[in-house]
Amino acid sequence: MQHKDAVIDEKQTPLQQAAAAEKNNDLALAEKIYKKQIQLKAFNAAVYKRLMVIYRKQKRYKDELDIINKGLKHFDEYRKNQSAQKHVNASIKRLSQRLNKSLGLTNSRGKELYEPAPVPEWKKRKATVEKRLKKN
């Protein structure tokens, strides 16, 4: 595949192609590949993160905010699907809940106290982008 004098190896995975396009400063091609990966519905935090970086480099804060929101929503759906698919033995589930509580990872009702990665990073980035949008 050729795009703007850059040759992308067809044997590479789409993520490798996008990384190569970024390295060659072909942000439009990288963006296109990353968006295609998001449309596949398989959650990959790295794809969202790279798109955020591309938009930040181009000062496209509105697009960056949109991709952050989409990423947070997709991650939430991904976590719900993962927990719904697990069929865990009741004794193992109780043991895990007790362990999490004793380690301070959950409160007395079993609610998680800490958000899993990449959520805190993305929320911080979202606040930054919202500030920049208010300035403009």
NORCOR-V56319 format. One line per field, one symbol per residue. ss: DSSP state (H for helix, E for strand, C for the rest). A space follows every 50 residues. Layout:
ss->???
This chain:
ss->CEECCEECCCCCCHHHHHHHHHHCCCHHHHHHHHHHHHHCCCCCHHHHHH HHHHHHHCCCHHHHHHHHHHHHHHHHHHHHHHHHHCCCCHHHHHHHHHHH HHCCCECCCCCECCCCCCHHHHHHHHHHHHHHHHHC
